[in-house]
Amino acid sequence: MGTAIHDEVEAFLAEWTDDREHVTGHTSGSTGPARRVDLPKRDMLASAALTNDFFGITSRSTLLLCLSPAYIAGKMMIVRARLAGARLVAVEPGGDPLAALDGPVDLAAMVPLQVAKGLSRPGGWSLLRQVIIGGAALDPALEGRLREVPTACYASYGMTETASHVALRRVNGPLASPLYVALGETRFATDDRGCLVIDAPHLQQRRVVTNDLVRLVDPARFEWLGRVDHVINSGGVKLSPEVIEARLAPLLSRRFFITAEPDPRLGERVLLVVEGPPWREDERARLVERFSGVLSPRERPRAIRFLPAFCETPSGKLLRTLE
């Protein structure tokens, strides 16, 4: 265990074993300023029990901690290991999480950036039995690459306030699906905006209203469509940037995102923002021509902007900012 991650783990354990009923957490800052939250230890234990039950974690299991315990995903991996009496292997966050592995791991949690780095070391995936992927939306191209690895990979849905995930979606293997499935007795509904409402009996704050647009299949399953606060209103037509991004992903090799910019006639129009230097004119023309094959006329970007590097939160989430 590296010195930095060791110190973080020890600091969390000191807080976890004190006589308070809460530990201190921080939201990611992806949808507003990061803020401090008090996380009930009872909620964290209940969440850990659900995850351990789903993935079959016992005292004979080995868990990989490759995320900072400063955030909920790292905290919860430690809690899961303690609850099950499992072995915890900790590596420094930010690098290739598979580089230091010398034996099998039953469960790991990663952000998409770590998954992408890990895929450059394909042999390492044979050591991972199951992986939870969260912290940011899973790029369709990256999801496609995961279909080639033997590890059972799951996209997670949750937030700091729900003490990690309340639903999981299998992204590879015969059980792969676009639908998130509730853990335990968690149930879902939608509000008048079409946003997800969570009813989680294992949490003290049982009901959580989100800003996530979903297609609700039934009380236990939904398809995530995007954030309501990202929606683009173009001439009265509401467009989801995340839906457009999923359709464009196979066409673009660089990182990108879709956002809105003012338009005097439509109110807002679709803007494509690409990381890196501008395309050559011939490259731009070819790609724009291909857009028409996957996007409706209103969904097609009316302008393209290039940024040298995208901004991210400390936990690695992309910030949709043009600054």
C-alpha positions as CSV (number, residue, x, y, z in Angstrom):
1,M,0.0,0.0,0.0
2,G,1.5,3.3,-1.0
3,T,2.2,6.0,1.6
4,A,-0.5,8.5,0.4
5,I,-3.3,5.9,0.1
6,H,-2.2,4.4,3.4
7,D,-2.6,7.7,5.1
8,E,-6.0,8.3,3.6
9,V,-7.2,4.8,4.6
10,E,-6.0,5.3,8.2
11,A,-7.7,8.7,8.4
12,F,-11.0,7.3,7.2
13,L,-10.7,4.3,9.6
14,A,-10.1,6.7,12.5
15,E,-13.3,8.6,11.6
16,W,-15.2,5.4,11.0
17,T,-14.4,4.0,14.4
18,D,-15.0,7.1,16.5
19,D,-18.2,7.6,18.5
20,R,-20.0,9.8,16.1
21,E,-22.9,8.5,14.0
22,H,-21.7,10.2,10.8
23,V,-18.6,10.5,8.7
24,T,-17.8,13.5,6.6
25,G,-18.2,13.3,2.8
26,H,-18.1,15.7,-0.1
27,T,-20.3,15.8,-3.3
28,S,-18.4,15.5,-6.5
29,G,-19.0,19.1,-7.7
30,S,-20.2,18.0,-11.2
31,T,-23.5,19.8,-11.0
32,G,-22.6,22.7,-8.7
33,P,-20.0,23.6,-6.1
34,A,-18.8,20.6,-4.1
35,R,-20.3,20.6,-0.7
36,R,-19.8,18.8,2.6
37,V,-22.3,16.2,3.6
38,D,-22.7,14.1,6.7
39,L,-23.0,10.4,5.8
40,P,-24.7,8.2,8.4
41,K,-22.6,5.2,9.2
42,R,-25.9,3.2,9.4
43,D,-26.6,4.1,5.8
44,M,-23.1,3.1,4.7
45,L,-23.3,-0.2,6.4
46,A,-26.7,-1.0,4.9
47,S,-25.4,0.0,1.4
48,A,-22.3,-2.1,1.9
49,A,-24.4,-5.1,2.9
50,L,-26.5,-4.9,-0.3
51,T,-23.4,-4.7,-2.5
52,N,-21.7,-7.5,-0.7
53,D,-24.8,-9.7,-1.1
54,F,-25.1,-8.9,-4.8
55,F,-21.5,-9.7,-5.6
56,G,-21.1,-12.6,-3.2
57,I,-18.4,-10.9,-1.0
58,T,-17.3,-12.9,2.0
59,S,-14.4,-13.2,4.4
60,R,-12.6,-15.2,1.6
61,S,-12.9,-12.4,-0.9
62,T,-10.3,-9.8,-2.0
63,L,-11.4,-6.2,-2.8
64,L,-9.3,-3.6,-4.7
65,L,-9.3,0.0,-3.5
66,C,-8.1,2.2,-6.3
67,L,-10.2,5.3,-5.5
68,S,-9.5,8.0,-2.9
69,P,-11.3,7.5,0.4
70,A,-11.9,11.3,0.3
71,Y,-15.0,10.4,-1.9
72,I,-17.9,8.0,-1.3
73,A,-16.7,5.3,-3.7
74,G,-13.4,4.9,-1.9
75,K,-15.0,5.1,1.5
76,M,-17.6,2.4,0.6
77,M,-15.0,-0.1,-0.6
78,I,-13.3,0.1,2.8
79,V,-16.7,-0.4,4.6
80,R,-17.5,-3.4,2.4
81,A,-14.2,-5.0,3.2
82,R,-14.6,-4.4,6.9
83,L,-18.2,-5.6,7.0
84,A,-17.4,-8.9,5.2
85,G,-14.0,-9.4,6.8
86,A,-12.5,-9.4,3.3
87,R,-8.9,-8.7,2.3
88,L,-8.4,-5.1,1.0
89,V,-5.7,-4.3,-1.5
90,A,-5.1,-0.6,-1.8
91,V,-3.3,1.1,-4.7
92,E,-2.7,4.8,-5.5
93,P,-5.7,6.4,-7.3
94,G,-5.2,8.0,-10.6
95,G,-2.8,5.6,-12.3
96,D,-3.3,2.2,-13.9
97,P,-5.3,0.3,-11.3
98,L,-4.1,-3.1,-12.6
99,A,-0.4,-2.4,-12.7
100,A,0.4,-3.6,-9.2
101,L,-2.0,-6.6,-9.1
102,D,-0.3,-9.9,-8.3
103,G,-3.4,-12.1,-7.6
104,P,-7.1,-12.4,-8.2
105,V,-9.5,-9.7,-7.0
106,D,-13.2,-10.4,-6.4
107,L,-14.5,-6.8,-6.6
108,A,-13.1,-3.4,-7.7
109,A,-14.6,0.0,-8.2
110,M,-13.3,2.3,-10.9
111,V,-14.1,5.5,-12.7
112,P,-14.2,5.4,-16.5
113,L,-10.7,7.0,-16.9
114,Q,-9.2,4.2,-14.8
115,V,-11.0,1.6,-16.9
116,A,-9.6,3.1,-20.1
117,K,-6.1,3.0,-18.6
118,G,-6.6,-0.5,-17.4
119,L,-7.6,-1.7,-20.9
120,S,-4.1,-0.9,-22.1
121,R,-3.1,-3.8,-19.9
122,P,-5.5,-6.5,-21.1
123,G,-3.9,-9.3,-19.2
124,G,-4.7,-7.7,-15.9
125,W,-8.5,-8.0,-16.5
126,S,-8.1,-11.8,-16.1
127,L,-7.4,-11.1,-12.4
128,L,-10.6,-9.1,-11.9
129,R,-13.7,-11.1,-11.3
130,Q,-16.2,-8.2,-11.0
131,V,-15.9,-4.4,-11.5
132,I,-18.2,-1.5,-10.6
133,I,-17.8,1.5,-12.8
134,G,-19.1,4.9,-11.7
135,G,-18.4,8.5,-11.0
136,A,-19.2,9.5,-14.6
137,A,-21.2,8.3,-17.6
138,L,-19.7,5.4,-19.4
139,D,-18.7,6.3,-22.9
140,P,-20.3,4.0,-25.5
141,A,-16.9,3.4,-27.2
142,L,-15.4,2.4,-23.9
143,E,-18.4,0.2,-23.1
144,G,-17.8,-1.5,-26.4
145,R,-14.2,-2.3,-25.5
146,L,-15.4,-3.9,-22.2
147,R,-17.3,-6.5,-24.1
148,E,-14.0,-8.1,-24.9
149,V,-12.8,-8.6,-21.3
150,P,-13.7,-11.6,-19.1
151,T,-14.5,-9.5,-16.1
152,A,-18.2,-9.0,-15.1
153,C,-18.6,-5.2,-15.5
154,Y,-21.4,-3.1,-14.0
155,A,-22.2,0.6,-14.5
156,S,-23.5,2.0,-11.2
157,Y,-26.2,4.6,-10.5
158,G,-26.0,6.4,-7.2
159,M,-24.6,9.5,-5.5
160,T,-22.9,10.6,-2.3
161,E,-26.3,11.2,-0.7
162,T,-27.4,7.6,-1.3
163,A,-24.2,6.1,0.1
164,S,-23.0,4.9,-3.2
165,H,-25.1,3.0,-5.8
166,V,-28.7,2.0,-5.5
167,A,-28.9,0.4,-9.0
168,L,-26.5,-1.5,-11.3
169,R,-26.4,-2.2,-15.0
170,R,-24.5,-5.1,-16.6
171,V,-22.4,-3.7,-19.5
172,N,-20.9,-6.9,-20.9
173,G,-21.6,-10.6,-21.2
174,P,-25.0,-12.3,-22.0
175,L,-26.8,-10.2,-19.3
176,A,-25.7,-6.9,-20.8
177,S,-28.6,-4.4,-20.9
178,P,-29.3,-0.6,-21.1
179,L,-31.4,-0.9,-18.0
180,Y,-30.3,-0.2,-14.4
181,V,-31.8,-2.6,-11.9
182,A,-32.5,-1.7,-8.3
183,L,-30.5,-3.2,-5.4
184,G,-32.5,-4.7,-2.5
185,E,-35.8,-3.2,-1.8
186,T,-35.0,0.1,-3.6
187,R,-37.8,1.2,-5.9
188,F,-38.1,4.0,-8.5
189,A,-40.7,6.5,-9.8
190,T,-40.6,9.7,-11.9
191,D,-41.8,13.2,-11.1
192,D,-43.6,15.6,-13.4
193,R,-40.3,16.5,-15.1
194,G,-39.6,12.9,-16.0
195,C,-36.8,12.8,-13.4
196,L,-36.0,9.8,-11.3
197,V,-37.3,9.6,-7.7
198,I,-35.6,7.0,-5.5
199,D,-37.3,5.2,-2.6
200,A,-34.6,3.4,-0.7
201,P,-35.8,1.8,2.6
202,H,-32.3,1.1,3.7
203,L,-31.5,4.8,3.9
204,Q,-32.5,7.3,6.6
205,Q,-33.4,9.8,3.9
206,R,-35.5,7.3,2.2
207,R,-36.9,9.4,-0.6
208,V,-34.4,11.2,-3.0
209,V,-35.6,13.3,-5.9
210,T,-32.9,13.6,-8.6
211,N,-32.3,15.7,-11.7
212,D,-31.8,12.6,-13.9
213,L,-34.1,12.1,-16.8
214,V,-35.0,8.4,-17.2
215,R,-37.3,6.0,-19.1
216,L,-39.0,4.1,-16.3
217,V,-39.7,0.5,-17.3
218,D,-41.1,-0.6,-14.0
219,P,-40.5,0.2,-10.3
220,A,-37.2,-1.7,-10.3
221,R,-35.7,-0.8,-13.7
222,F,-35.0,2.3,-15.7
223,E,-32.9,3.6,-18.6
224,W,-30.9,6.7,-17.9
225,L,-31.3,9.5,-20.5
226,G,-29.4,12.4,-19.1
227,R,-29.5,15.4,-16.7
228,V,-32.5,17.7,-16.8
229,D,-30.2,20.6,-16.2
230,H,-28.3,19.8,-19.4
231,V,-31.4,19.8,-21.6
232,I,-31.2,22.0,-24.7
233,N,-34.4,23.8,-25.6
234,S,-34.0,24.4,-29.4
235,G,-37.1,26.1,-30.8
236,G,-39.3,24.4,-28.3
237,V,-37.8,21.0,-28.9
238,K,-36.1,19.6,-25.9
239,L,-32.9,17.7,-26.6
240,S,-30.8,15.6,-24.3
241,P,-27.0,16.2,-24.8
242,E,-26.2,12.7,-23.4
243,V,-28.4,11.0,-26.0
244,I,-26.7,13.0,-28.8
245,E,-23.3,12.1,-27.3
246,A,-24.1,8.4,-27.3
247,R,-25.0,8.6,-31.0
248,L,-21.9,10.6,-31.9
249,A,-19.5,8.5,-29.9
250,P,-18.7,5.9,-32.6
251,L,-17.7,8.7,-35.0
252,L,-15.3,10.7,-32.8
253,S,-12.0,9.4,-31.4
254,R,-11.3,12.4,-29.1
255,R,-13.1,13.4,-26.0
256,F,-16.1,15.7,-26.6
257,F,-19.4,16.9,-25.1
258,I,-22.6,18.5,-26.3
259,T,-23.9,21.7,-24.8
260,A,-26.1,24.7,-25.7
261,E,-25.2,28.1,-26.9
262,P,-27.6,31.1,-27.5
263,D,-29.4,31.3,-30.9
264,P,-31.4,34.4,-31.8
265,R,-34.0,32.4,-33.7
266,L,-34.2,29.1,-31.7
267,G,-33.3,30.3,-28.3
268,E,-30.6,27.7,-27.9
269,R,-28.8,25.6,-30.5
270,V,-26.6,22.5,-30.2
271,L,-22.9,23.1,-29.8
272,L,-20.2,20.3,-30.1
273,V,-17.1,20.9,-28.0
274,V,-14.1,18.8,-28.8
275,E,-10.9,18.4,-26.8
276,G,-7.6,19.1,-28.7
277,P,-6.5,21.2,-31.7
278,P,-9.1,22.1,-34.4
279,W,-9.8,19.6,-37.2
280,R,-8.6,20.3,-40.7
281,E,-11.3,21.6,-43.0
282,D,-11.5,18.3,-44.9
283,E,-11.8,16.3,-41.6
284,R,-14.5,18.6,-40.4
285,A,-16.5,18.3,-43.6
286,R,-16.3,14.5,-43.6
287,L,-17.4,14.2,-39.9
288,V,-20.2,16.8,-40.3
289,E,-21.5,14.8,-43.3
290,R,-21.5,11.6,-41.2
291,F,-23.5,13.4,-38.4
292,S,-26.6,13.4,-40.7
293,G,-26.6,9.6,-40.6
294,V,-27.1,9.4,-36.8
295,L,-28.8,12.6,-35.8
296,S,-32.0,14.3,-36.6
297,P,-31.8,17.8,-38.2
298,R,-32.5,19.6,-34.9
299,E,-29.9,17.4,-33.0
300,R,-27.0,18.1,-35.4
301,P,-24.5,20.6,-34.0
302,R,-24.8,24.0,-35.5
303,A,-21.3,25.0,-34.4
304,I,-18.1,23.2,-33.2
305,R,-15.7,24.6,-30.6
306,F,-12.3,23.2,-29.7
307,L,-10.7,23.4,-26.2
308,P,-7.0,22.5,-25.5
309,A,-8.1,20.5,-22.4
310,F,-11.4,19.8,-20.7
311,C,-11.9,20.7,-17.0
312,E,-12.6,18.0,-14.5
313,T,-13.7,17.8,-10.9
314,P,-11.2,16.4,-8.3
315,S,-12.9,13.0,-8.6
316,G,-12.5,12.9,-12.4
317,K,-15.9,14.0,-13.6
318,L,-16.0,16.1,-16.8
319,L,-17.2,19.7,-16.3
320,R,-19.2,21.0,-19.2
321,T,-17.6,24.4,-19.2
322,L,-16.3,26.4,-22.1
323,E,-13.8,28.3,-20.0
